[in-house]
């Protein structure tokens, strides 16, 4: 149960949802994510780290850069279902 709670806790932050939406495009490093948000590089990195710890995102080093990718695209179905549940009430 605790793992589920941690997963949903990570998804409960709007900026993290934004970061995940950007990662829908595929594997990206921090720079394009920063460019598409009003968030600082440090804040985007923090959100990506927490998403990685929760198992939502995986990281891969390529030279001096680190790239991030959503582990399971099913998370977007979960987010969509939550939106339907919340906004249909």
Secondary structure, 3 states (H helix, E strand, C coil): CHHHHHHHHHHCCHHHHHHHHHHCCCCEEHHHHHHCCCCCHHHHHHHHHHHHHCCCEEEEEECCEEEEEECCCHHHHHHHHHHHHHHCC
